[in-house]
Amino acid sequence: MPGRKELPSTLARSPEKAQDTWVETHDSAVETYGEGERAHRTAFSAVKHSFEKVGDHWEPKDQRGPSDAQAAKKASETSSATGPTKGGVDANASKEHLLQVARRLEVKGRSRMTKDELVDAIGKANDRATAKARKG
């Protein structure tokens, strides 16, 4: 499968189900749209419905569904939409869940943060963890 060769490193460190979701969606999107950014975005959108990014990998979400407003848009809208995503952070999760994730990622000051601040802080912690994993 072509998608297996292009599997992003964060997914390579994730459960097999997340990898399979990305590969199957990617390969289908390549048939429809051709290789490139659109196929990758489509594949990540599918992953975000069942998984959330925690640190340097993806973990199953408690409930299936879009992770943020961008992921909630229809596929036909996504092709022309350029809005920001939350980088795999489940922005629709409860504040309690976000606090648990922030605790696992050792986000400082988390108890005083609003839900939106937690989402942003988790996103930054995820980026740091991913960069660290790619270096070593």
N, CA, C and O atoms as a printed pandas DataFrame, in Angstrom:
     atom_number atom_name residue_name chain_id  residue_number  x_coord  y_coord  z_coord
0              1         N          MET        A               1    0.834   -1.194    0.000
1              2        CA          MET        A               1    0.000    0.000    0.000
2              3         C          MET        A               1    0.873    1.250    0.000
3              4         O          MET        A               1    1.787    1.356    0.817
4              5         N          PRO        A               2    0.615    2.185   -0.885
5              6        CA          PRO        A               2    1.402    3.422   -0.911
6              7         C          PRO        A               2    1.337    4.198    0.404
7              8         O          PRO        A               2    2.333    4.786    0.825
8              9         N          GLY        A               3    0.171    4.205    1.055
9             10        CA          GLY        A               3    0.010    4.950    2.300
10            11         C          GLY        A               3    0.923    4.469    3.407
11            12         O          GLY        A               3    1.348    5.269    4.241
12            13         N          ARG        A               4    1.235    3.187    3.438
13            14        CA          ARG        A               4    2.139    2.643    4.469
14            15         C          ARG        A               4    3.519    3.274    4.371
15            16         O          ARG        A               4    4.179    3.496    5.386
16            17         N          LYS        A               5    3.956    3.565    3.144
17            18        CA          LYS        A               5    5.280    4.162    2.938
18            19         C          LYS        A               5    5.305    5.619    3.377
19            20         O          LYS        A               5    6.366    6.152    3.700
20            21         N          GLU        A               6    4.152    6.261    3.391
21            22        CA          GLU        A               6    4.065    7.681    3.731
22            23         C          GLU        A               6    3.500    7.920    5.130
23            24         O          GLU        A               6    3.178    9.055    5.479
24            25         N          LEU        A               7    3.380    6.879    5.922
25            26        CA          LEU        A               7    2.781    6.976    7.248
26            27         C          LEU        A               7    3.550    7.991    8.096
27            28         O          LEU        A               7    4.751    7.825    8.311
28            29         N          PRO        A               8    2.879    9.034    8.578
29            30        CA          PRO        A               8    3.546   10.023    9.432
30            31         C          PRO        A               8    4.099    9.376   10.711
31            32         O          PRO        A               8    3.538    8.402   11.214
32            33         N          SER        A               9    5.181    9.918   11.220
33            34        CA          SER        A               9    5.852    9.322   12.382
34            35         C          SER        A               9    4.943    9.250   13.603
35            36         O          SER        A               9    5.039    8.305   14.385
36            37         N          THR        A              10    4.062   10.236   13.779
37            38        CA          THR        A              10    3.162   10.192   14.942
38            39         C          THR        A              10    2.227    8.994   14.855
39            40         O          THR        A              10    1.858    8.415   15.877
40            41         N          LEU        A              11    1.847    8.627   13.652
41            42        CA          LEU        A              11    0.979    7.461   13.484
42            43         C          LEU        A              11    1.766    6.163   13.582
43            44         O          LEU        A              11    1.219    5.145   14.004
44            45         N          ALA        A              12    3.023    6.180   13.204
45            46        CA          ALA        A              12    3.859    4.985   13.332
46            47         C          ALA        A              12    4.017    4.595   14.801
47            48         O          ALA        A              12    4.264    3.427   15.103
48            49         N          ARG        A              13    3.879    5.553   15.718
49            50        CA          ARG        A              13    3.976    5.302   17.155
50            51         C          ARG        A              13    2.601    5.102   17.788
51            52         O          ARG        A              13    2.477    5.119   19.013
52            53         N          SER        A              14    1.587    4.916   16.982
53            54        CA          SER        A              14    0.197    4.841   17.438
54            55         C          SER        A              14   -0.373    3.443   17.243
55            56         O          SER        A              14    0.247    2.600   16.594
56            57         N          PRO        A              15   -1.570    3.193   17.811
57            58        CA          PRO        A              15   -2.189    1.876   17.650
58            59         C          PRO        A              15   -2.402    1.512   16.176
59            60         O          PRO        A              15   -2.554    2.384   15.320
60            61         N          GLU        A              16   -2.410    0.228   15.909
61            62        CA          GLU        A              16   -2.571   -0.272   14.543
62            63         C          GLU        A              16   -3.869    0.226   13.909
63            64         O          GLU        A              16   -3.899    0.496   12.709
64            65         N          LYS        A              17   -4.929    0.350   14.685
65            66        CA          LYS        A              17   -6.216    0.828   14.158
66            67         C          LYS        A              17   -6.075    2.252   13.620
67            68         O          LYS        A              17   -6.647    2.573   12.579
68            69         N          ALA        A              18   -5.333    3.098   14.303
69            70        CA          ALA        A              18   -5.112    4.473   13.826
70            71         C          ALA        A              18   -4.313    4.447   12.525
71            72         O          ALA        A              18   -4.609    5.192   11.592
72            73         N          GLN        A              19   -3.303    3.587   12.471
73            74        CA          GLN        A              19   -2.494    3.461   11.257
74            75         C          GLN        A              19   -3.352    2.983   10.093
75            76         O          GLN        A              19   -3.286    3.536    8.995
76            77         N          ASP        A              20   -4.161    1.948   10.340
77            78        CA          ASP        A              20   -5.013    1.400    9.284
78            79         C          ASP        A              20   -6.010    2.439    8.783
79            80         O          ASP        A              20   -6.260    2.532    7.581
80            81         N          THR        A              21   -6.582    3.223    9.703
81            82        CA          THR        A              21   -7.534    4.272    9.319
82            83         C          THR        A              21   -6.857    5.271    8.392
83            84         O          THR        A              21   -7.415    5.640    7.359
84            85         N          TRP        A              22   -5.648    5.712    8.759
85            86        CA          TRP        A              22   -4.929    6.693    7.947
86            87         C          TRP        A              22   -4.585    6.124    6.572
87            88         O          TRP        A              22   -4.805    6.776    5.551
88            89         N          VAL        A              23   -4.045    4.905    6.551
89            90        CA          VAL        A              23   -3.613    4.291    5.296
90            91         C          VAL        A              23   -4.792    4.075    4.346
91            92         O          VAL        A              23   -4.723    4.427    3.169
92            93         N          GLU        A              24   -5.871    3.495    4.868
93            94        CA          GLU        A              24   -7.028    3.215    4.010
94            95         C          GLU        A              24   -7.636    4.509    3.463
95            96         O          GLU        A              24   -7.981    4.583    2.283
96            97         N          THR        A              25   -7.766    5.514    4.308
97            98        CA          THR        A              25   -8.337    6.783    3.861
98            99         C          THR        A              25   -7.392    7.477    2.891
99           100         O          THR        A              25   -7.832    8.014    1.874
100          101         N          HIS        A              26   -6.108    7.471    3.191
101          102        CA          HIS        A              26   -5.120    8.091    2.323
102          103         C          HIS        A              26   -5.153    7.467    0.936
103          104         O          HIS        A              26   -5.212    8.172   -0.071
104          105         N          ASP        A              27   -5.114    6.133    0.892
105          106        CA          ASP        A              27   -5.084    5.454   -0.399
106          107         C          ASP        A              27   -6.349    5.719   -1.207
107          108         O          ASP        A              27   -6.285    5.877   -2.427
108          109         N          SER        A              28   -7.486    5.769   -0.545
109          110        CA          SER        A              28   -8.743    6.085   -1.231
110          111         C          SER        A              28   -8.726    7.523   -1.739
111          112         O          SER        A              28   -9.166    7.801   -2.854
112          113         N          ALA        A              29   -8.217    8.431   -0.914
113          114        CA          ALA        A              29   -8.148    9.846   -1.310
114          115         C          ALA        A              29   -7.184   10.056   -2.472
115          116         O          ALA        A              29   -7.417   10.913   -3.324
116          117         N          VAL        A              30   -6.101    9.277   -2.512
117          118        CA          VAL        A              30   -5.162    9.377   -3.634
118          119         C          VAL        A              30   -5.858    8.980   -4.930
119          120         O          VAL        A              30   -5.643    9.606   -5.968
120          121         N          GLU        A              31   -6.684    7.954   -4.875
121          122        CA          GLU        A              31   -7.437    7.535   -6.063
122          123         C          GLU        A              31   -8.392    8.631   -6.518
123          124         O          GLU        A              31   -8.602    8.821   -7.716
124          125         N          THR        A              32   -8.966    9.348   -5.562
125          126        CA          THR        A              32   -9.941   10.391   -5.880
126          127         C          THR        A              32   -9.285   11.714   -6.261
127          128         O          THR        A              32   -9.642   12.316   -7.274
128          129         N          TYR        A              33   -8.318   12.173   -5.446
129          130        CA          TYR        A              33   -7.742   13.503   -5.614
130          131         C          TYR        A              33   -6.327   13.513   -6.182
131          132         O          TYR        A              33   -5.849   14.552   -6.637
132          133         N          GLY        A              34   -5.659   12.368   -6.161
133          134        CA          GLY        A              34   -4.254   12.331   -6.525
134          135         C          GLY        A              34   -3.390   12.477   -5.285
135          136         O          GLY        A              34   -3.875   12.870   -4.224
136          137         N          GLU        A              35   -2.116   12.161   -5.419
137          138        CA          GLU        A              35   -1.184   12.253   -4.297
138          139         C          GLU        A              35   -0.967   13.708   -3.923
139          140         O          GLU        A              35   -0.943   14.578   -4.793
140          141         N          GLY        A              36   -0.812   13.973   -2.646
141          142        CA          GLY        A              36   -0.503   15.327   -2.217
142          143         C          GLY        A              36   -1.197   15.709   -0.928
143          144         O          GLY        A              36   -1.725   14.870   -0.198
144          145         N          GLU        A              37   -1.176   17.001   -0.676
145          146        CA          GLU        A              37   -1.676   17.541    0.583
146          147         C          GLU        A              37   -3.138   17.191    0.837
147          148         O          GLU        A              37   -3.509   16.880    1.969
148          149         N          ARG        A              38   -3.961   17.236   -0.185
149          150        CA          ARG        A              38   -5.384   16.967    0.006
150          151         C          ARG        A              38   -5.608   15.535    0.501
151          152         O          ARG        A              38   -6.449   15.314    1.373
152          153         N          ALA        A              39   -4.879   14.570   -0.033
153          154        CA          ALA        A              39   -5.003   13.183    0.415
154          155         C          ALA        A              39   -4.561   13.059    1.874
155          156         O          ALA        A              39   -5.177   12.324    2.646
156          157         N          HIS        A              40   -3.511   13.761    2.251
157          158        CA          HIS        A              40   -3.024   13.718    3.633
158          159         C          HIS        A              40   -4.023   14.365    4.586
159          160         O          HIS        A              40   -4.290   13.829    5.662
160          161         N          ARG        A              41   -4.573   15.508    4.201
161          162        CA          ARG        A              41   -5.565   16.171    5.057
162          163         C          ARG        A              41   -6.794   15.297    5.246
163          164         O          ARG        A              41   -7.339   15.210    6.346
164          165         N          THR        A              42   -7.228   14.650    4.169
165          166        CA          THR        A              42   -8.392   13.776    4.236
166          167         C          THR        A              42   -8.126   12.611    5.193
167          168         O          THR        A              42   -8.987   12.249    5.995
168          169         N          ALA        A              43   -6.937   12.034    5.102
169          170        CA          ALA        A              43   -6.575   10.911    5.965
170          171         C          ALA        A              43   -6.515   11.345    7.431
171          172         O          ALA        A              43   -7.015   10.639    8.306
172          173         N          PHE        A              44   -5.910   12.491    7.699
173          174        CA          PHE        A              44   -5.861   12.975    9.080
174          175         C          PHE        A              44   -7.243   13.307    9.609
175          176         O          PHE        A              44   -7.517   13.102   10.791
176          177         N          SER        A              45   -8.110   13.812    8.762
177          178        CA          SER        A              45   -9.480   14.105    9.187
178          179         C          SER        A              45  -10.175   12.834    9.660
179          180         O          SER        A              45  -10.891   12.852   10.662
180          181         N          ALA        A              46   -9.970   11.740    8.950
181          182        CA          ALA        A              46  -10.568   10.462    9.347
182          183         C          ALA        A              46   -9.989    9.985   10.684
183          184         O          ALA        A              46  -10.725    9.485   11.536
184          185         N          VAL        A              47   -8.690   10.137   10.866
185          186        CA          VAL        A              47   -8.051    9.725   12.121
186          187         C          VAL        A              47   -8.617   10.541   13.279
187          188         O          VAL        A              47   -8.897    9.995   14.346
188          189         N          LYS        A              48   -8.785   11.842   13.074
189          190        CA          LYS        A              48   -9.251   12.735   14.143
190          191         C          LYS        A              48  -10.656   12.420   14.619
191          192         O          LYS        A              48  -11.041   12.858   15.702
192          193         N          HIS        A              49  -11.434   11.677   13.849
193          194        CA          HIS        A              49  -12.785   11.329   14.282
194          195         C          HIS        A              49  -12.780   10.225   15.343
195          196         O          HIS        A              49  -13.729   10.103   16.117
196          197         N          SER        A              50  -11.716    9.425   15.378
197          198        CA          SER        A              50  -11.658    8.318   16.334
198          199         C          SER        A              50  -10.484    8.402   17.299
199          200         O          SER        A              50  -10.447    7.687   18.300
200          201         N          PHE        A              51   -9.527    9.272   16.999
201          202        CA          PHE        A              51   -8.307    9.359   17.802
202          203         C          PHE        A              51   -7.979   10.808   18.114
203          204         O          PHE        A              51   -8.397   11.721   17.402
204          205         N          GLU        A              52   -7.225   11.008   19.189
205          206        CA          GLU        A              52   -6.723   12.340   19.529
206          207         C          GLU        A              52   -5.222   12.242   19.712
207          208         O          GLU        A              52   -4.697   11.206   20.120
208          209         N          LYS        A              53   -4.537   13.332   19.406
209          210        CA          LYS        A              53   -3.087   13.348   19.552
210          211         C          LYS        A              53   -2.753   13.653   21.003
211          212         O          LYS        A              53   -3.229   14.634   21.575
212          213         N          VAL        A              54   -1.923   12.792   21.589
213          214        CA          VAL        A              54   -1.457   12.969   22.963
214          215         C          VAL        A              54    0.043   12.783   22.934
215          216         O          VAL        A              54    0.539   11.669   22.762
216          217         N          GLY        A              55    0.757   13.867   23.101
217          218        CA          GLY        A              55    2.213   13.804   23.033
218          219         C          GLY        A              55    2.661   13.521   21.613
219          220         O          GLY        A              55    2.331   14.269   20.692
220          221         N          ASP        A              56    3.415   12.438   21.430
221          222        CA          ASP        A              56    3.993   12.138   20.120
222          223         C          ASP        A              56    3.245   11.038   19.362
223          224         O          ASP        A              56    3.778   10.476   18.405
224          225         N          HIS        A              57    2.012   10.726   19.784
225          226        CA          HIS        A              57    1.254    9.652   19.150
226          227         C          HIS        A              57   -0.255    9.925   19.261
227          228         O          HIS        A              57   -0.680   10.906   19.870
228          229         N          TRP        A              58   -1.044    9.036   18.660
229          230        CA          TRP        A              58   -2.505    9.153   18.664
230          231         C          TRP        A              58   -3.100    8.070   19.556
231          232         O          TRP        A              58   -2.646    6.926   19.552
232          233         N          GLU        A              59   -4.137    8.453   20.333
233          234        CA          GLU        A              59   -4.822    7.516   21.221
234          235         C          GLU        A              59   -6.314    7.531   20.912
235          236         O          GLU        A              59   -6.846    8.550   20.472
236          237         N          PRO        A              60   -6.996    6.397   21.141
237          238        CA          PRO        A              60   -8.441    6.352   20.879
238          239         C          PRO        A              60   -9.199    7.367   21.744
239          240         O          PRO        A              60   -8.881    7.570   22.915
240          241         N          LYS        A              61  -10.210    7.998   21.134
241          242        CA          LYS        A              61  -11.063    8.924   21.871
242          243         C          LYS        A              61  -12.181    8.127   22.545
243          244         O          LYS        A              61  -12.523    7.026   22.115
244          245         N          ASP        A              62  -12.737    8.701   23.600
245          246        CA          ASP        A              62  -13.861    8.064   24.279
246          247         C          ASP        A              62  -15.101    8.029   23.389
247          248         O          ASP        A              62  -15.865    7.064   23.413
248          249         N          GLN        A              63  -15.291    9.083   22.608
249          250        CA          GLN        A              63  -16.445    9.161   21.712
250          251         C          GLN        A              63  -15.984    9.579   20.327
251          252         O          GLN        A              63  -15.174   10.492   20.171
252          253         N          ARG        A              64  -16.523    8.885   19.316
253          254        CA          ARG        A              64  -16.216    9.235   17.928
254          255         C          ARG        A              64  -16.840   10.578   17.588
255          256         O          ARG        A              64  -17.892   10.943   18.113
256          257         N          GLY        A              65  -16.183   11.297   16.712
257          258        CA          GLY        A              65  -16.722   12.560   16.231
258          259         C          GLY        A              65  -15.607   13.526   15.915
259          260         O          GLY        A              65  -14.445   13.273   16.233
260          261         N          PRO        A              66  -15.960   14.640   15.286
261          262        CA          PRO        A              66  -14.943   15.620   14.907
262          263         C          PRO        A              66  -14.228   16.182   16.134
263          264         O          PRO        A              66  -14.821   16.336   17.201
264          265         N          SER        A              67  -12.945   16.483   15.958
265          266        CA          SER        A              67  -12.150   16.969   17.082
266          267         C          SER        A              67  -12.185   18.484   17.236
267          268         O          SER        A              67  -11.888   19.010   18.309
268          269         N          ASP        A              68  -12.546   19.186   16.166
269          270        CA          ASP        A              68  -12.604   20.645   16.228
270          271         C          ASP        A              68  -13.525   21.142   15.119
271          272         O          ASP        A              68  -14.042   20.348   14.334
272          273         N          ALA        A              69  -13.727   22.441   15.057
273          274        CA          ALA        A              69  -14.654   23.011   14.078
274          275         C          ALA        A              69  -14.223   22.712   12.651
275          276         O          ALA        A              69  -15.072   22.463   11.795
276          277         N          GLN        A              70  -12.937   22.732   12.378
277          278        CA          GLN        A              70  -12.446   22.453   11.026
278          279         C          GLN        A              70  -12.739   21.009   10.635
279          280         O          GLN        A              70  -13.146   20.741    9.504
280          281         N          ALA        A              71  -12.535   20.085   11.559
281          282        CA          ALA        A              71  -12.777   18.665   11.275
282          283         C          ALA        A              71  -14.268   18.378   11.104
283          284         O          ALA        A              71  -14.639   17.381   10.485
284          285         N          ALA        A              72  -15.116   19.238   11.643
285          286        CA          ALA        A              72  -16.561   19.034   11.545
286          287         C          ALA        A              72  -17.121   19.414   10.183
287          288         O          ALA        A              72  -18.246   19.042    9.848
288          289         N          LYS        A              73  -16.349   20.151    9.400
289          290        CA          LYS        A              73  -16.830   20.557    8.081
290          291         C          LYS        A              73  -16.939   19.359    7.163
291          292         O          LYS        A              73  -16.190   18.392    7.301
292          293         N          LYS        A              74  -17.866   19.422    6.230
293          294        CA          LYS        A              74  -18.034   18.341    5.259
294          295         C          LYS        A              74  -16.791   18.257    4.385
295          296         O          LYS        A              74  -16.078   19.243    4.199
296          297         N          ALA        A              75  -16.542   17.067    3.853
297          298        CA          ALA        A              75  -15.370   16.845    2.999
298          299         C          ALA        A              75  -15.350   17.806    1.825
299          300         O          ALA        A              75  -14.281   18.265    1.421
300          301         N          SER        A              76  -16.508   18.116    1.273
301          302        CA          SER        A              76  -16.545   19.022    0.123
302          303         C          SER        A              76  -16.140   20.434    0.516
303          304         O          SER        A              76  -15.594   21.177   -0.300
304          305         N          GLU        A              77  -16.403   20.803    1.756
305          306        CA          GLU        A              77  -16.017   22.124    2.235
306          307         C          GLU        A              77  -14.534   22.172    2.568
307          308         O          GLU        A              77  -13.893   23.212    2.419
308          309         N          THR        A              78  -13.989   21.048    3.018
309          310        CA          THR        A              78  -12.601   20.991    3.480
310          311         C          THR        A              78  -11.616   21.338    2.375
311          312         O          THR        A              78  -10.564   21.919    2.641
312          313         N          SER        A              79  -11.948   20.985    1.131
313          314        CA          SER        A              79  -11.005   21.217    0.043
314          315         C          SER        A              79  -10.699   22.697   -0.154
315          316         O          SER        A              79   -9.587   23.055   -0.542
316          317         N          SER        A              80  -11.671   23.550    0.110
317          318        CA          SER        A              80  -11.436   24.972   -0.079
318          319         C          SER        A              80  -11.257   25.712    1.246
319          320         O          SER        A              80  -10.907   26.892    1.258
320          321         N          ALA        A              81  -11.496   25.026    2.347
321          322        CA          ALA        A              81  -11.382   25.667    3.651
322          323         C          ALA        A              81   -9.916   25.767    4.049
323          324         O          ALA        A              81   -9.132   24.844    3.824
324          325         N          THR        A              82   -9.563   26.888    4.637
325          326        CA          THR        A              82   -8.177   27.074    5.059
326          327         C          THR        A              82   -8.094   27.435    6.532
327          328         O          THR        A              82   -7.070   27.948    6.985
328          329         N          GLY        A              83   -9.140   27.179    7.277
329          330        CA          GLY        A              83   -9.140   27.517    8.689
330          331         C          GLY        A              83   -8.181   26.657    9.486
331          332         O          GLY        A              83   -7.801   25.570    9.051
332          333         N          PRO        A              84   -7.793   27.145   10.649
333          334        CA          PRO        A              84   -6.850   26.404   11.471
334          335         C          PRO        A              84   -7.514   25.194   12.143
335          336         O          PRO        A              84   -8.704   25.219   12.459
336          337         N          THR        A              85   -6.729   24.148   12.352
337          338        CA          THR        A              85   -7.197   23.004   13.125
338          339         C          THR        A              85   -6.546   23.081   14.496
339          340         O          THR        A              85   -5.725   23.961   14.758
340          341         N          LYS        A              86   -6.911   22.173   15.348
341          342        CA          LYS        A              86   -6.316   22.132   16.690
342          343         C          LYS        A              86   -5.222   21.072   16.778
343          344         O          LYS        A              86   -4.824   20.668   17.870
344          345         N          GLY        A              87   -4.740   20.628   15.620
345          346        CA          GLY        A              87   -3.586   19.732   15.571
346          347         C          GLY        A              87   -3.820   18.369   16.187
347          348         O          GLY        A              87   -2.881   17.744   16.679
348          349         N          GLY        A              88   -5.044   17.900   16.169
349          350        CA          GLY        A              88   -5.335   16.588   16.718
350          351         C          GLY        A              88   -5.795   16.603   18.156
351          352         O          GLY        A              88   -6.182   15.562   18.687
352          353         N          VAL        A              89   -5.762   17.771   18.809
353          354        CA          VAL        A              89   -6.287   17.885   20.166
354          355         C          VAL        A              89   -7.807   17.842   20.058
355          356         O          VAL        A              89   -8.391   18.523   19.216
356          357         N          ASP        A              90   -8.442   17.052   20.901
357          358        CA          ASP        A              90   -9.902   16.936   20.864
358          359         C          ASP        A              90  -10.521   18.140   21.575
359          360         O          ASP        A              90  -10.820   18.092   22.768
360          361         N          ALA        A              91  -10.702   19.213   20.817
361          362        CA          ALA        A              91  -11.235   20.459   21.380
362          363         C          ALA        A              91  -12.682   20.312   21.828
363          364         O          ALA        A              91  -13.190   21.152   22.571
364          365         N          ASN        A              92  -13.351   19.249   21.382
365          366        CA          ASN        A              92  -14.741   19.012   21.789
366          367         C          ASN        A              92  -14.847   18.167   23.051
367          368         O          ASN        A              92  -15.952   17.917   23.533
368          369         N          ALA        A              93  -13.723   17.727   23.589
369          370        CA          ALA        A              93  -13.721   16.933   24.820
370          371         C          ALA        A              93  -14.075   17.831   26.007
371          372         O          ALA        A              93  -14.024   19.057   25.914
372          373         N          SER        A              94  -14.428   17.202   27.104
373          374        CA          SER        A              94  -14.754   17.961   28.314
374          375         C          SER        A              94  -13.494   18.612   28.881
375          376         O          SER        A              94  -12.374   18.189   28.592
376          377         N          LYS        A              95  -13.699   19.639   29.685
377          378        CA          LYS        A              95  -12.558   20.296   30.320
378          379         C          LYS        A              95  -11.847   19.314   31.245
379          380         O          LYS        A              95  -10.622   19.345   31.362
380          381         N          GLU        A              96  -12.598   18.456   31.893
381          382        CA          GLU        A              96  -12.001   17.453   32.780
382          383         C          GLU        A              96  -11.054   16.533   31.999
383          384         O          GLU        A              96   -9.950   16.236   32.454
384          385         N          HIS        A              97  -11.493   16.091   30.834
385          386        CA          HIS        A              97  -10.629   15.240   30.005
386          387         C          HIS        A              97   -9.369   16.008   29.584
387          388         O          HIS        A              97   -8.263   15.472   29.646
388          389         N          LEU        A              98   -9.539   17.245   29.164
389          390        CA          LEU        A              98   -8.400   18.051   28.753
390          391         C          LEU        A              98   -7.426   18.255   29.908
391          392         O          LEU        A              98   -6.212   18.251   29.701
392          393         N          LEU        A              99   -7.944   18.434   31.115
393          394        CA          LEU        A              99   -7.076   18.562   32.284
394          395         C          LEU        A              99   -6.280   17.278   32.514
395          396         O          LEU        A              99   -5.103   17.338   32.867
396          397         N          GLN        A             100   -6.911   16.117   32.317
397          398        CA          GLN        A             100   -6.209   14.837   32.468
398          399         C          GLN        A             100   -5.081   14.704   31.442
399          400         O          GLN        A             100   -3.977   14.272   31.772
400          401         N          VAL        A             101   -5.373   15.080   30.204
401          402        CA          VAL        A             101   -4.347   15.014   29.160
402          403         C          VAL        A             101   -3.215   15.985   29.492
403          404         O          VAL        A             101   -2.041   15.637   29.370
404          405         N          ALA        A             102   -3.566   17.195   29.910
405          406        CA          ALA        A             102   -2.551   18.196   30.264
406          407         C          ALA        A             102   -1.694   17.713   31.432
407          408         O          ALA        A             102   -0.489   17.962   31.464
408          409         N          ARG        A             103   -2.303   17.033   32.374
409          410        CA          ARG        A             103   -1.549   16.485   33.508
410          411         C          ARG        A             103   -0.543   15.447   33.004
411          412         O          ARG        A             103    0.618   15.461   33.414
412          413         N          ARG        A             104   -0.976   14.556   32.124
413          414        CA          ARG        A             104   -0.080   13.531   31.568
414          415         C          ARG        A             104    1.081   14.162   30.813
415          416         O          ARG        A             104    2.195   13.638   30.830
416          417         N          LEU        A             105    0.821   15.292   30.147
417          418        CA          LEU        A             105    1.856   15.976   29.373
418          419         C          LEU        A             105    2.645   16.977   30.218
419          420         O          LEU        A             105    3.531   17.664   29.710
420          421         N          GLU        A             106    2.318   17.055   31.505
421          422        CA          GLU        A             106    2.988   17.940   32.457
422          423         C          GLU        A             106    2.921   19.406   32.039
423          424         O          GLU        A             106    3.919   20.126   32.095
424          425         N          VAL        A             107    1.730   19.839   31.620
425          426        CA          VAL        A             107    1.511   21.235   31.258
426          427         C          VAL        A             107    1.414   22.040   32.549
427          428         O          VAL        A             107    0.576   21.757   33.405
428          429         N          LYS        A             108    2.266   23.033   32.682
429          430        CA          LYS        A             108    2.287   23.861   33.895
430          431         C          LYS        A             108    1.156   24.891   33.857
431          432         O          LYS        A             108    0.835   25.436   32.801
432          433         N          GLY        A             109    0.561   25.149   35.016
433          434        CA          GLY        A             109   -0.501   26.139   35.127
434          435         C          GLY        A             109   -1.852   25.665   34.613
435          436         O          GLY        A             109   -2.770   26.469   34.453
436          437         N          ARG        A             110   -1.983   24.384   34.358
437          438        CA          ARG        A             110   -3.204   23.848   33.742
438          439         C          ARG        A             110   -4.463   24.075   34.580
439          440         O          ARG        A             110   -5.545   24.266   34.024
440          441         N          SER        A             111   -4.338   24.057   35.893
441          442        CA          SER        A             111   -5.529   24.177   36.742
442          443         C          SER        A             111   -6.176   25.562   36.654
443          444         O          SER        A             111   -7.348   25.719   36.996
444          445         N          ARG        A             112   -5.433   26.549   36.207
445          446        CA          ARG        A             112   -5.972   27.907   36.085
446          447         C          ARG        A             112   -6.404   28.243   34.657
447          448         O          ARG        A             112   -6.880   29.348   34.398
448          449         N          MET        A             113   -6.240   27.297   33.732
449          450        CA          MET        A             113   -6.531   27.577   32.322
450          451         C          MET        A             113   -7.998   27.367   31.974
451          452         O          MET        A             113   -8.688   26.531   32.557
452          453         N          THR        A             114   -8.445   28.153   31.009
453          454        CA          THR        A             114   -9.770   27.934   30.438
454          455         C          THR        A             114   -9.669   26.736   29.490
455          456         O          THR        A             114   -8.573   26.249   29.212
456          457         N          LYS        A             115  -10.799   26.272   29.004
457          458        CA          LYS        A             115  -10.815   25.136   28.087
458          459         C          LYS        A             115  -10.013   25.457   26.819
459          460         O          LYS        A             115   -9.215   24.635   26.367
460          461         N          ASP        A             116  -10.222   26.638   26.250
461          462        CA          ASP        A             116   -9.488   27.026   25.045
462          463         C          ASP        A             116   -7.985   27.110   25.305
463          464         O          ASP        A             116   -7.186   26.713   24.457
464          465         N          GLU        A             117   -7.599   27.623   26.471
465          466        CA          GLU        A             117   -6.177   27.697   26.818
466          467         C          GLU        A             117   -5.577   26.295   26.975
467          468         O          GLU        A             117   -4.431   26.057   26.596
468          469         N          LEU        A             118   -6.366   25.371   27.537
469          470        CA          LEU        A             118   -5.898   23.987   27.662
470          471         C          LEU        A             118   -5.658   23.363   26.299
471          472         O          LEU        A             118   -4.645   22.697   26.083
472          473         N          VAL        A             119   -6.594   23.578   25.374
473          474        CA          VAL        A             119   -6.455   23.032   24.017
474          475         C          VAL        A             119   -5.158   23.544   23.387
475          476         O          VAL        A             119   -4.400   22.767   22.808
476          477         N          ASP        A             120   -4.905   24.836   23.498
477          478        CA          ASP        A             120   -3.688   25.423   22.927
478          479         C          ASP        A             120   -2.424   24.886   23.614
479          480         O          ASP        A             120   -1.437   24.566   22.952
480          481         N          ALA        A             121   -2.468   24.792   24.942
481          482        CA          ALA        A             121   -1.305   24.312   25.690
482          483         C          ALA        A             121   -1.014   22.841   25.376
483          484         O          ALA        A             121    0.148   22.450   25.268
484          485         N          ILE        A             122   -2.053   22.034   25.233
485          486        CA          ILE        A             122   -1.863   20.626   24.877
486          487         C          ILE        A             122   -1.270   20.531   23.475
487          488         O          ILE        A             122   -0.380   19.717   23.229
488          489         N          GLY        A             123   -1.760   21.360   22.559
489          490        CA          GLY        A             123   -1.220   21.378   21.196
490          491         C          GLY        A             123    0.265   21.685   21.191
491          492         O          GLY        A             123    1.030   21.044   20.470
492          493         N          LYS        A             124    0.680   22.658   21.987
493          494        CA          LYS        A             124    2.102   23.012   22.069
494          495         C          LYS        A             124    2.915   21.876   22.700
495          496         O          LYS        A             124    4.020   21.571   22.251
496          497         N          ALA        A             125    2.356   21.255   23.741
497          498        CA          ALA        A             125    3.052   20.131   24.378
498          499         C          ALA        A             125    3.174   18.957   23.402
499          500         O          ALA        A             125    4.196   18.272   23.371
500          501         N          ASN        A             126    2.130   18.731   22.612
501          502        CA          ASN        A             126    2.186   17.682   21.591
502          503         C          ASN        A             126    3.290   17.962   20.575
503          504         O          ASN        A             126    4.046   17.066   20.199
504          505         N          ASP        A             127    3.370   19.208   20.141
505          506        CA          ASP        A             127    4.402   19.582   19.163
506          507         C          ASP        A             127    5.800   19.359   19.723
507          508         O          ASP        A             127    6.683   18.861   19.025
508          509         N          ARG        A             128    6.001   19.732   20.993
509          510        CA          ARG        A             128    7.314   19.513   21.628
510          511         C          ARG        A             128    7.644   18.025   21.726
511          512         O          ARG        A             128    8.772   17.613   21.455
512          513         N          ALA        A             129    6.650   17.222   22.116
513          514        CA          ALA        A             129    6.869   15.774   22.249
514          515         C          ALA        A             129    7.166   15.135   20.893
515          516         O          ALA        A             129    8.012   14.246   20.797
516          517         N          THR        A             130    6.487   15.578   19.865
517          518        CA          THR        A             130    6.714   15.040   18.528
518          519         C          THR        A             130    8.116   15.411   18.036
519          520         O          THR        A             130    8.828   14.568   17.490
520          521         N          ALA        A             131    8.505   16.660   18.228
521          522        CA          ALA        A             131    9.850   17.089   17.814
522          523         C          ALA        A             131   10.922   16.297   18.554
523          524         O          ALA        A             131   11.923   15.899   17.957
524          525         N          LYS        A             132   10.721   16.071   19.829
525          526        CA          LYS        A             132   11.683   15.311   20.625
526          527         C          LYS        A             132   11.768   13.866   20.127
527          528         O          LYS        A             132   12.863   13.313   20.021
528          529         N          ALA        A             133   10.628   13.254   19.823
529          530        CA          ALA        A             133   10.607   11.872   19.339
530          531         C          ALA        A             133   11.276   11.744   17.982
531          532         O          ALA        A             133   11.919   10.734   17.697
532          533         N          ARG        A             134   11.130   12.757   17.146
533          534        CA          ARG        A             134   11.746   12.705   15.820
534          535         C          ARG        A             134   13.261   12.855   15.877
535          536         O          ARG        A             134   13.972   12.326   15.023
536          537         N          LYS        A             135   13.757   13.579   16.885
537          538        CA          LYS        A             135   15.209   13.750   17.046
538          539         C          LYS        A             135   15.876   12.498   17.565
539          540         O          LYS        A             135   16.985   12.154   17.157
540          541         N          GLY        A             136   15.199   11.829   18.456
541          542        CA          GLY        A             136   15.904   10.735   19.105
542          543         C          GLY        A             136   15.230    9.472   19.065
543          544         O          GLY        A             136   15.744    8.482   19.586
